[in-house]
Amino acid sequence: MSLQGKMLIAQGGGPTAVINQSLVGAVLEARKYPQVTRIYGALNGVSGIINEKFVDLTQETEHNLEMVANTTSSALMSTRDKPDAEYCKKMFEVMRAHDIRYFFYIGGNDSSDTVRIVGEHAKSEGYEMRAVHIPKTIDNDLMVNDHTPGYGSAARFVAQAFMGANLDNRALPGVYIGVVMGRHAGFLTAAAAMAQQFPDDGPHLVYVPERVFDTDKFLADVKKVYDQYGRCVIAVSEGIQDENGVPIITKFADKVEKDAHGNVQLSGSGALGDVLTKHIKDNLNIKRVRADTFGYLQRSFMGCVSEVDQIEAREVGERAAQYAILHNLEGSVTIHRVGDYAVDYQLTDITKIAALTKLMPAEFINEEGNHVTEAFRSYVRPLLGSNMPVAGRLRAPQVEKLVK
Amino acid sequence: MSLQGKMLIAQGGGPTAVINQSLVGAVLEARKYPQVTRIYGALNGVSGIINEKFVDLTQETEHNLEMVANTTSSALMSTRDKPDAEYCKKMFEVMRAHDIRYFFYIGGNDSSDTVRIVGEHAKSEGYEMRAVHIPKTIDNDLMVNDHTPGYGSAARFVAQAFMGANLDNRALPGVYIGVVMGRHAGFLTAAAAMAQQFPDDGPHLVYVPERVFDTDKFLADVKKVYDQYGRCVIAVSEGIQDENGVPIITKFADKVEKDAHGNVQLSGSGALGDVLTKHIKDNLNIKRVRADTFGYLQRSFMGCVSEVDQIEAREVGERAAQYAILHNLEGSVTIHRVGDYAVDYQLTDITKIAALTKLMPAEFINEEGNHVTEAFRSYVRPLLGSNMPVAGRLRAPQVEKLVK
């Protein structure tokens, strides 16, 4: 017999295009069980828990929840707070006061660690509660998971952006650099490769944080592509580092901002793109060099979503509710690829995911460390969803010159 | 009786999402007339004409042309060359050698000036040729036209981007600045306002080049919004200037790059966003300040297009061919709003458009100069096309606090 009491759900970390699918999936599934007396949402993630900022999702209409599910970014709003033991104790006290018996936290590896600590705290206090982590991150860097909800839609945005950037660069040639989110894992940057249709299409070079970024090798790569095609489109992760693990962005920036987790601020600034642009202009005889930093558009743009990602994000939410309420279990819901293309879901021991980071496997990165492999393309293709745009190109033959 | 001979078509200036609709519209319409013996495309705009780089579009299949029509960015590729008298003379000589009797140039105000000069040159040489300018520009800054092909799709991208940025900023509050293309005209930046659904939605502030950008007033505006909502989303044109007409970007940048037209480089760099971010951080007590520069994504992103824009871009191409071939006329095809919403097309004397820039009318900008008016919203709404995404928001009531 499962626990009777209230359910609490929250969203942490960076938003994604489908994070509300998971929220709505868990809420609508939980409504089916009479032992769930109320469904609360905490505003602004864990900070809403210690501050007791709850809203009563029991009173939401199904229609409005479906509207929210199709809306990007965290509807319950988010936080960058990373709870320590004291913080988790406060969270637990608030939850106990409200008779919370089911706790769901939608987030990445930091959030899963929070679920782990809170769950352990409840156990040590002898309080019966099921804590389940629901995965999401555009970085696609959660262990055990084949991929994570949020990644497919962000990957689709990046691929569509590079399709356009490649066409633009073909029309007005030069060097184009697109800076993509990804501090440690290059999955999202690698998705840029899906923009390539014709053999000479960009991105011609793809740099991920899993490989050391050598500024000399970079120049040689750019020169080689530019000499061949008269242009060069580059995808680069914001988190690229030198051989000592120093982020390239910090090597040139005047002043570096750090977040609450002590991480260097990589997004919300055009610094890395400008640094690489200058490096090319200073060292290669190429006049037109441009950089775009895709920034927050990658994770929250309204109107570019993978329906595969949507469905899976919904289902991890539903599964989380089932594991906790129907099966009386806790842990982290994980996605496993069981076919081409088919997935299954499991409940995984949270210690296998909490605070850990999955990087791109070696077989996804080419030998030179400047592009992806076919294995990566096969991996990512189904995640982008259907109806990807296709670029047409004129095939008209050249006309013989008369004037010369 | 109209002229017998070849047709030449080219694309100039910055690409748009629908510029190939105009190309294909003109080509397919021209195929209906037997007096058009061949249809050539010049590669890379006017530079492809002086260099005699023509492709024979007569040999394109209709199916492939339709694929190209649905592809962003200039399929014939583009150029930033701005021809002088000597350049136009060379162009004309090549055209005469190939018996070109119909010349179509798809572009903005610089391109229309080229059409004017070449047309005048042909006349002065007594050579019978019809030269027609086909409008396009995401800047929406062509005189006479109610709006221009390319603008609606770019405006839609900007609106969707700000919908997402607003949701992201709501989830993780702070100040967010989105830098939008637009050197002189603020139409595209103003489209960001269409992201607002709920009264507290961003963008809360919109700055266009038509109004002097006062950095002190800017700080006061940001502070006011931030004090009210605890967050602030800002749309700003890359071309904003101070009271002396000096671009804000040049006031802080170390080194300023200029293009072939002597214009300061505004795009392909995160400089303005970083400058404004620093200005806020240095002067207001706000910790989280982020800037994205939308860059080339605005004009070439694959998969975000207004079908109204597509249809009109197609039709200005078809009309251009009809005016020249069927009616034996020349000039610039212009779009006129004749209903709510309906348009009509006219052929306008090219001197009324060539090298001129239309700015936002005063009634589109609010009195404070930091947002748009309802008149602007009414103007732009139909141009975005149908099925704009709609953001849902939770309505759940707050739960009473039990702990404190």
Contacts between the chains, C-beta under 8 A, distances in Angstrom:
chain1	res1	chain2	res2	distance
A	11	B	171	7.6
A	14	B	172	7.5
A	15	B	167	7.0
A	15	B	168	5.3
A	15	B	171	5.0
A	15	B	172	7.3
A	20	B	392	7.9
A	40	B	399	5.8
A	41	B	394	7.0
A	41	B	396	6.3
A	52	B	401	4.6
A	52	B	402	7.2
A	52	B	403	5.5
A	52	B	404	6.6
A	53	B	398	7.5
A	54	B	398	7.1
A	54	B	399	3.9
A	55	B	394	6.6
A	55	B	396	3.8
A	55	B	397	6.5
A	55	B	398	5.8
A	55	B	399	6.4
A	56	B	396	5.3
A	56	B	397	5.6
A	56	B	398	7.7
A	56	B	399	5.2
A	57	B	394	7.2
A	57	B	396	4.9
A	58	B	396	7.9
A	59	B	395	7.9
A	59	B	396	5.6
A	59	B	397	6.1
A	60	B	394	6.3
A	60	B	395	6.5
A	60	B	396	5.2
A	61	B	395	8.0
A	64	B	392	6.2
A	64	B	394	7.4
A	64	B	395	6.0
A	66	B	392	7.7
A	67	B	390	7.2
A	67	B	392	2.9
A	68	B	392	4.0
A	68	B	393	6.8
A	68	B	394	5.9
A	69	B	392	7.5
A	70	B	389	7.9
A	70	B	392	6.7
A	71	B	167	6.7
A	71	B	391	4.7
A	71	B	392	4.6
A	71	B	393	7.4
A	72	B	163	7.9
A	72	B	164	5.2
A	72	B	167	5.6
A	72	B	168	7.8
A	72	B	391	7.9
A	73	B	164	6.7
A	73	B	167	3.5
A	73	B	168	4.9
A	73	B	170	7.0
A	73	B	171	5.0
A	74	B	171	4.2
A	75	B	392	7.4
A	75	B	393	6.8
A	75	B	394	5.1
A	76	B	394	7.0
A	77	B	170	6.4
A	77	B	171	4.6
A	77	B	172	7.7
A	78	B	171	4.3
A	78	B	172	5.2
A	79	B	172	7.6
A	80	B	172	6.8
A	93	B	403	6.7
A	94	B	402	8.0
A	94	B	403	5.3
A	97	B	402	4.6
A	97	B	403	4.9
A	98	B	399	7.7
A	98	B	402	6.0
A	160	B	301	6.1
A	160	B	302	4.8
A	160	B	303	4.7
A	160	B	304	7.9
A	161	B	297	5.3
A	161	B	301	5.9
A	163	B	72	7.9
A	163	B	302	4.1
A	163	B	303	8.0
A	164	B	72	5.3
A	164	B	73	6.7
A	164	B	296	7.1
A	164	B	297	6.4
A	164	B	299	7.9
A	164	B	300	3.5
A	164	B	301	4.4
A	164	B	302	4.9
A	165	B	296	5.6
A	165	B	297	7.2
A	165	B	300	6.5
A	167	B	15	7.0
A	167	B	71	6.7
A	167	B	72	5.6
A	167	B	73	3.5
A	167	B	300	5.6
A	167	B	302	7.5
A	168	B	15	5.3
A	168	B	72	7.7
A	168	B	73	4.9
A	168	B	296	5.0
A	168	B	299	6.9
A	168	B	300	4.0
A	170	B	73	7.1
A	170	B	77	6.4
A	171	B	11	7.7
A	171	B	15	5.0
A	171	B	73	5.0
A	171	B	74	4.2
A	171	B	77	4.6
A	171	B	78	4.3
A	172	B	14	7.5
A	172	B	15	7.3
A	172	B	77	7.7
A	172	B	78	5.3
A	172	B	79	7.6
A	172	B	80	6.9
A	176	B	268	7.8
A	176	B	296	7.3
A	267	B	290	6.8
A	268	B	176	7.8
A	268	B	277	7.5
A	268	B	289	7.5
A	268	B	290	2.7
A	268	B	291	6.0
A	268	B	292	7.0
A	269	B	270	6.4
A	269	B	273	7.4
A	269	B	274	5.8
A	269	B	277	7.0
A	269	B	290	7.4
A	269	B	291	6.6
A	270	B	269	6.4
A	270	B	270	1.2
A	270	B	271	6.8
A	270	B	273	5.9
A	270	B	274	5.7
A	270	B	291	7.3
A	270	B	293	5.6
A	271	B	270	6.8
A	271	B	274	6.7
A	273	B	269	7.4
A	273	B	270	5.9
A	274	B	269	5.8
A	274	B	270	5.8
A	274	B	271	6.7
A	274	B	274	7.8
A	277	B	268	7.6
A	277	B	269	7.0
A	289	B	268	7.6
A	290	B	267	6.8
A	290	B	268	2.7
A	290	B	269	7.3
A	290	B	295	7.5
A	290	B	296	7.1
A	291	B	268	6.0
A	291	B	269	6.6
A	291	B	270	7.3
A	291	B	295	7.9
A	292	B	268	7.0
A	292	B	293	6.8
A	292	B	294	7.8
A	292	B	295	3.4
A	292	B	296	5.7
A	292	B	297	6.4
A	293	B	270	5.6
A	293	B	292	6.8
A	293	B	293	6.5
A	293	B	295	7.8
A	294	B	292	7.8
A	294	B	297	7.3
A	295	B	290	7.5
A	295	B	291	7.9
A	295	B	292	3.4
A	295	B	293	7.8
A	296	B	164	7.1
A	296	B	165	5.6
A	296	B	168	5.0
A	296	B	176	7.2
A	296	B	290	7.1
A	296	B	292	5.7
A	297	B	161	5.3
A	297	B	164	6.4
A	297	B	165	7.2
A	297	B	292	6.4
A	297	B	294	7.3
A	297	B	297	7.1
A	299	B	164	7.9
A	299	B	168	6.9
A	300	B	164	3.5
A	300	B	165	6.5
A	300	B	167	5.6
A	300	B	168	4.1
A	301	B	160	6.1
A	301	B	161	5.9
A	301	B	164	4.4
A	302	B	160	4.8
A	302	B	163	4.0
A	302	B	164	4.8
A	302	B	167	7.4
A	302	B	389	4.2
A	302	B	391	6.6
A	303	B	160	4.6
A	303	B	163	7.9
A	303	B	304	6.4
A	303	B	388	7.9
A	303	B	389	4.5
A	304	B	160	7.9
A	304	B	303	6.4
A	304	B	304	7.0
A	388	B	303	7.9
A	389	B	70	7.9
A	389	B	302	4.2
A	389	B	303	4.5
A	390	B	67	7.2
A	391	B	71	4.7
A	391	B	72	7.8
A	391	B	302	6.6
A	392	B	20	7.9
A	392	B	64	6.2
A	392	B	66	7.7
A	392	B	67	2.9
A	392	B	68	4.0
A	392	B	69	7.5
A	392	B	70	6.7
A	392	B	71	4.6
A	392	B	75	7.4
A	393	B	68	6.8
A	393	B	71	7.4
A	393	B	75	6.8
A	394	B	41	7.0
A	394	B	55	6.5
A	394	B	57	7.2
A	394	B	60	6.4
A	394	B	64	7.4
A	394	B	68	5.9
A	394	B	75	5.1
A	394	B	76	6.9
A	395	B	59	7.9
A	395	B	60	6.5
A	395	B	64	6.0
A	396	B	41	6.3
A	396	B	55	3.8
A	396	B	56	5.2
A	396	B	57	4.9
A	396	B	58	7.9
A	396	B	59	5.6
A	396	B	60	5.2
A	397	B	55	6.5
A	397	B	56	5.6
A	397	B	59	6.1
A	398	B	53	7.5
A	398	B	54	7.1
A	398	B	55	5.8
A	398	B	56	7.7
A	399	B	40	5.8
A	399	B	54	3.9
A	399	B	55	6.4
A	399	B	56	5.2
A	399	B	98	7.6
A	401	B	52	4.6
A	402	B	52	7.2
A	402	B	94	8.0
A	402	B	97	4.6
A	402	B	98	6.0
A	403	B	52	5.5
A	403	B	93	6.6
A	403	B	94	5.2
A	403	B	97	4.7
A	404	B	52	7.1
